[in-house]
Amino acid sequence: MSLEGRVVLVTGAAKRIGRGIALRLAAQGARVAIHYHRSEAEARRTAAEAGGAPLFSANLERVTEIERLFQDVAQRMGRLDGLVNNAARFTRIDPLAITEQDWDFVHAVNLKAVFFCCQQGARLMRQSGGGRIVNISSLGGLRPWADHAHYCASKAGVIMLTRALAKAFAPQITVNSVAPGVIPFGPLDDEARRLVEVTPAARGGTPEEIADAVIYFLNASEFITGQVLAVDGGLSQR
């Protein structure tokens, strides 16, 4: 399979890992749809570097806006062949101090939005015969982190959601997940530094390495579905 001409929506594509994924997809010839919420300036830069890719703004906390997002993609792009659910939130809070607001802030985007994006994306993909969904989870969905219980729960939920939807959407649509390890975007805090120190690869990863895994799943046959690929330098094996 080839990404040439295929329409792929990347959520949270303005910055960081999402930006890296969007740029690699564009370089592979995909027609990339750039989603953002508040980071308009960064999204415009990413879109320009992705060959003038179209921009789509939506607050993924709201299902009505998710529905509108996919309607806009269908109208402007004509179809949907791939979806990369990358948008996420990350906070560190002692579990004894987590409030309902803290919990909902993370889960509204990290898990609820991923489900409804998968739902809307699958409906569009079925109109054109099928497609590929890649959910970005996390090493935190595979390994527990004491001060990130709410985040770990959301990303573990993404992994199980991936497996359940792989069954529900088969065989026309595959659903897989990439679980990044430590991907630095600046100076590391003490916690991240400790994780890098015990990573067998002896370094943090790059957005390009996450993008490589995403491209693999987008190009893979329908026989590869429901899988989780940890791109973490071997850290999850410790």
Secondary structure, DSSP 8 states (H G I E B T S, - for coil): ---TT-EEEETT-SSHHHHHHHHHHHHTT-EEEEEESS-HHHHHHHHHHTTS--EEE--TT-HHHHHHHHHHHHHHHS---EEEE---------GGG--HHHHHHHHIIIIIHHHHHHHHHHHHHHHTT-EEEEEE--GGGTS--GGGHHHHHHHHHHHHHHHHHHHHHTTTEEEEEEEE----SSS--HHHHHHHHT-TTSS---HHHHHHHHHHHHHS-TTS-S-EEEESTTGGG-
